[in-house]
């Protein structure tokens, strides 16, 4: 009895992977998984786009492996799954990297370098490692259409975002609110948690105690402790714990009374 499966005397996983990838490529298996289901219901998959201005890491392999599970499952269930790749090409780190490489600052744009030249330098920098990403995508067996990716710096993509926002606005789902955000005074823009996170360094912050006078009796104040006094102007309330025991401590010198949580009494009195 013959068999269509290879027999391995000694298992060589890298070799097995190469053979499978080569078979997929020669037979166009990924493309056929879509074309043979052209009349079937669609399951839409747009990859949350990576940024090709940096080298891929093991965390990208892990994330893509998890993402790949769902389109493969839907494909096996008979859906037509067109998997569209994408490139994230926006972000302050890209701009700062280009400025460092060119030896310029934001103030030089439009003076020593034109806006067009600056934008072109950013476009080139953000796609620097595209080849490496494409090779990794194929090597790890991640099925996604790399031939027609969406790119976030293109007008088509940006206009699609504006269109989507307009639909949300027309449904009265957009509102204006306030939020404390990290801000770059050099770039005059807010920072994402990723952009701000890379700039943290260990430091010792001075802590302060703040007293909050009671509205009905200003001579009595609640005591709070903080290392971020700059957030105090936006405070809306002071929280207490109903399960804690609070003590009233009278300061004879100032003739004021303070309310302190019992477990923190010794630290406050210092």
C-alpha positions as CSV (number, residue, x, y, z in Angstrom):
1,X,0.0,0.0,0.0
2,X,1.4,3.4,-1.0
3,X,1.3,6.5,1.0
4,X,1.2,10.2,-0.1
5,X,2.9,11.2,3.2
6,X,6.6,11.5,3.6
7,X,8.2,9.2,6.1
8,X,10.8,10.7,8.4
9,X,13.6,8.5,9.9
10,X,14.5,11.4,12.2
11,X,12.2,14.4,12.8
12,X,13.7,17.6,11.5
13,X,11.1,20.3,12.3
14,X,12.9,23.2,10.5
15,X,13.0,21.0,7.3
16,X,9.3,20.0,7.7
17,X,8.4,23.7,8.0
18,X,10.4,24.5,4.8
19,X,8.7,21.7,2.9
20,X,5.2,22.8,4.0
21,X,5.9,26.5,3.2
22,X,7.3,25.5,-0.2
23,X,4.2,23.4,-0.9
24,X,1.9,26.3,0.1
25,X,3.8,28.7,-2.1
26,X,3.9,26.4,-5.2
27,X,0.3,25.4,-5.0
28,X,-1.0,28.8,-4.0
29,X,-2.8,27.3,-1.1
30,X,-3.5,30.6,0.7
31,X,-4.9,32.2,-2.5
32,X,-7.0,29.1,-3.2
33,X,-8.4,29.2,0.3
34,X,-10.0,32.5,-0.8
35,X,-10.8,32.0,-4.5
36,X,-12.5,28.6,-4.0
37,X,-14.9,30.3,-1.6
38,X,-15.8,33.3,-3.7
39,X,-19.5,32.7,-3.4
40,X,-19.4,31.9,0.3
41,X,-20.2,34.4,3.1
42,X,-17.3,36.7,3.9
43,X,-15.4,37.0,7.2
44,X,-13.5,40.3,7.1
45,X,-10.0,40.4,8.6
46,X,-7.8,43.5,8.6
47,X,-4.5,43.1,10.4
48,X,-3.8,45.5,13.2
49,X,-0.8,46.9,11.3
50,X,2.8,46.7,12.5
51,X,5.2,49.5,11.9
52,X,8.1,48.6,9.5
53,X,10.5,51.2,10.9
54,X,11.7,48.7,13.4
55,X,12.8,45.1,13.4
56,X,10.2,42.4,14.2
57,X,10.6,40.6,17.5
58,X,9.3,37.4,19.1
59,X,6.3,39.3,20.5
60,X,5.2,40.0,17.0
61,X,5.4,36.3,16.2
62,X,3.3,35.4,19.2
63,X,0.7,38.1,18.5
64,X,0.4,37.1,14.8
65,X,0.1,33.4,15.7
66,X,-2.9,34.2,17.9
67,X,-4.4,36.4,15.2
68,X,-4.0,33.7,12.6
69,X,-6.1,31.3,14.6
70,X,-9.4,33.1,13.9
71,X,-9.1,33.5,10.1
72,X,-8.0,29.9,9.8
73,X,-11.0,28.7,11.9
74,X,-13.4,30.8,9.8
75,X,-11.8,29.4,6.6
76,X,-12.4,25.8,7.8
77,X,-16.0,26.8,8.6
78,X,-16.4,27.6,4.9
79,X,-16.2,31.4,5.0
80,X,-14.3,33.5,2.4
81,X,-11.6,35.1,4.4
82,X,-9.7,37.9,2.6
83,X,-6.9,38.8,5.0
84,X,-5.7,42.3,4.3
85,X,-2.2,43.3,5.6
86,X,-1.4,46.8,6.7
87,X,1.4,49.1,7.6
88,X,1.2,51.6,10.5
89,X,3.1,54.7,9.2
90,X,2.0,57.4,11.7
91,X,3.6,58.3,15.0
92,X,5.9,60.7,16.8
93,X,8.8,58.1,17.2
94,X,9.1,58.0,13.4
95,X,9.3,61.8,13.2
96,X,11.8,62.0,16.0
97,X,14.0,59.3,14.4
98,X,14.1,61.1,11.1
99,X,14.9,64.4,12.8
100,X,17.7,62.8,14.7
101,X,19.1,61.2,11.5
102,X,18.9,64.5,9.6
103,X,20.2,66.5,12.5
104,X,17.1,68.8,12.6
105,X,14.3,69.8,14.9
106,X,10.7,70.7,14.3
107,X,11.6,74.3,14.0
108,X,13.8,73.5,10.9
109,X,10.8,72.1,8.9
110,X,9.9,74.6,6.3
111,X,13.2,76.4,6.6
112,X,16.3,74.3,6.1
113,X,14.2,71.4,4.8
114,X,10.8,71.6,3.0
115,X,7.7,69.9,4.3
116,X,7.7,67.7,1.2
117,X,11.3,66.6,1.8
118,X,10.6,66.0,5.4
119,X,7.5,63.9,4.6
120,X,9.4,61.9,2.0
121,X,12.1,61.1,4.5
122,X,9.5,59.9,7.0
123,X,7.9,57.7,4.4
124,X,11.2,56.1,3.6
125,X,12.1,55.6,7.2
126,X,8.8,54.1,8.2
127,X,9.1,51.4,5.6
128,X,12.8,50.6,6.2
129,X,12.4,47.0,7.3
130,X,9.5,46.0,5.0
131,X,11.6,43.3,3.4
132,X,12.5,41.7,6.8
133,X,8.8,41.8,7.8
134,X,7.7,40.2,4.5
135,X,10.3,37.4,5.0
136,X,9.2,36.8,8.6
137,X,5.5,36.7,7.5
138,X,6.2,34.0,5.0
139,X,8.6,32.0,7.2
140,X,6.2,31.8,10.1
141,X,3.3,30.6,7.9
142,X,1.2,33.7,8.6
143,X,-1.5,33.9,5.9
144,X,-2.2,37.5,5.0
145,X,-2.3,39.4,1.6
146,X,1.0,41.3,1.6
147,X,0.6,42.3,-2.1
148,X,-2.2,44.9,-1.5
149,X,-1.7,46.2,2.1
150,X,-3.4,49.3,3.4
151,X,-0.9,52.0,4.4
152,X,-2.0,54.6,6.9
153,X,-0.1,57.5,5.3
154,X,-2.1,57.2,2.0
155,X,-4.9,59.6,1.3
156,X,-7.2,56.6,0.7
157,X,-6.7,55.3,4.2
158,X,-7.0,58.7,5.9
159,X,-10.2,59.6,4.0
160,X,-11.6,56.2,5.0
161,X,-11.0,57.1,8.7
162,X,-12.7,60.5,8.2
163,X,-15.6,58.8,6.5
164,X,-15.9,56.3,9.4
165,X,-15.8,59.2,11.9
166,X,-18.5,61.0,10.0
167,X,-20.8,57.9,10.2
168,X,-20.2,57.8,14.0
169,X,-20.9,61.6,14.2
170,X,-24.1,61.3,12.2
171,X,-25.3,58.7,14.7
172,X,-24.7,61.2,17.6
173,X,-22.1,58.9,19.2
174,X,-19.4,61.5,19.4
175,X,-19.0,63.6,22.5
176,X,-16.5,66.0,23.9
177,X,-14.8,65.2,27.1
178,X,-11.6,65.9,29.2
179,X,-8.7,63.6,29.9
180,X,-5.3,64.1,31.4
181,X,-2.7,63.2,28.8
182,X,1.1,63.3,28.7
183,X,2.1,66.3,26.4
184,X,5.3,67.1,24.5
185,X,6.1,70.8,24.7
186,X,8.8,70.3,22.0
187,X,6.4,68.8,19.5
188,X,3.2,70.6,20.7
189,X,1.2,67.3,20.7
190,X,-0.1,64.8,23.1
191,X,1.7,61.5,23.5
192,X,0.4,58.0,23.5
193,X,1.2,55.7,26.4
194,X,3.8,53.9,24.2
195,X,5.5,57.2,23.3
196,X,5.6,58.4,26.8
197,X,6.5,55.1,28.3
198,X,9.9,54.9,26.5
199,X,10.9,58.1,28.1
200,X,10.5,57.1,31.7
201,X,13.4,56.8,34.1
202,X,13.6,55.9,37.7
203,X,13.6,58.9,40.0
204,X,12.6,59.8,43.6
205,X,9.6,62.0,43.7
206,X,8.8,64.2,46.6
207,X,5.6,63.4,48.3
208,X,3.2,65.9,49.8
209,X,0.3,65.9,52.2
210,X,-2.7,68.0,51.1
211,X,-5.6,69.1,53.3
212,X,-9.1,69.3,52.0
213,X,-11.4,71.5,54.2
214,X,-14.9,70.2,54.7
215,X,-17.6,72.4,53.1
216,X,-19.8,72.5,56.2
217,X,-16.8,73.0,58.6
218,X,-13.6,74.5,57.1
219,X,-11.8,74.1,60.4
220,X,-11.9,70.3,59.8
221,X,-9.9,68.9,56.9
222,X,-9.3,65.5,55.3
223,X,-5.7,64.6,54.7
224,X,-4.5,63.0,51.4
225,X,-1.1,62.0,50.3
226,X,0.2,62.3,46.7
227,X,3.3,62.3,44.5
228,X,1.5,64.0,41.7
229,X,0.3,67.4,42.9
230,X,-0.1,68.7,39.4
231,X,-3.2,66.5,39.0
232,X,-4.9,68.2,41.9
233,X,-6.6,71.0,39.9
234,X,-8.6,68.4,38.0
235,X,-9.8,66.5,41.1
236,X,-13.5,66.2,41.3
237,X,-13.9,64.4,44.7
238,X,-12.0,62.8,47.5
239,X,-12.6,59.1,48.1
240,X,-12.8,57.4,51.5
241,X,-13.2,53.8,52.4
242,X,-16.4,52.9,54.4
243,X,-14.5,50.0,56.0
244,X,-11.6,52.1,57.3
245,X,-11.5,53.7,60.7
246,X,-10.8,57.5,60.5
247,X,-9.4,59.6,63.4
248,X,-9.9,63.2,64.2
249,X,-6.6,64.8,65.2
250,X,-6.5,68.3,66.6
251,X,-3.6,70.7,66.0
252,X,-3.6,73.0,69.0
253,X,-1.0,75.4,67.4
254,X,-3.1,76.0,64.3
255,X,-6.4,75.3,66.0
256,X,-7.4,73.0,63.2
257,X,-8.7,69.4,63.1
258,X,-7.5,66.9,60.6
259,X,-9.2,63.6,59.6
260,X,-6.7,60.8,59.0
261,X,-7.1,57.1,58.3
262,X,-6.0,55.2,61.4
263,X,-3.4,52.9,59.7
264,X,-1.6,56.1,58.3
265,X,-1.6,58.0,61.6
266,X,2.0,57.4,62.5
267,X,3.3,58.3,59.1
268,X,1.3,61.5,59.0
269,X,2.4,62.6,62.5
270,X,6.1,62.3,61.4
